[in-house]
């Protein structure tokens, strides 16, 4: 890929300085800058499971092993306990 970039004086000075102290060509400096930004983005990227956990969509709990079959009874007991029989 060929890239054409316009730099202000400050970035031009920084690029020339980097070329001078590293001995690298512009393309190598750009590649290393892209690699550094990419690695930083990957380290700080929030993974989907982290977002879901923070939002409360993913959690764990304890309960009876047959809760998937008896949840209605458990819910009715919980409601009666809180609100009384209606």
Rosetta blueprint (number, residue, H / E / L):
1 X L
2 X L
3 X L
4 X L
5 X L
6 X L
7 X L
8 X L
9 X H
10 X H
11 X H
12 X H
13 X H
14 X H
15 X H
16 X H
17 X H
18 X H
19 X H
20 X H
21 X H
22 X H
23 X L
24 X L
25 X L
26 X H
27 X H
28 X H
29 X H
30 X H
31 X H
32 X H
33 X H
34 X H
35 X H
36 X H
37 X H
38 X H
39 X H
40 X H
41 X H
42 X H
43 X H
44 X H
45 X L
46 X L
47 X L
48 X H
49 X H
50 X H
51 X H
52 X H
53 X H
54 X H
55 X H
56 X L
57 X L
58 X L
59 X L
60 X L
61 X L
62 X L
63 X L
64 X L
65 X L
66 X L
67 X H
68 X H
69 X H
70 X H
71 X H
72 X H
73 X H
74 X H
75 X H
76 X H
77 X H
78 X H
79 X H
80 X H
81 X H
82 X H
83 X H
84 X L
85 X L
86 X L
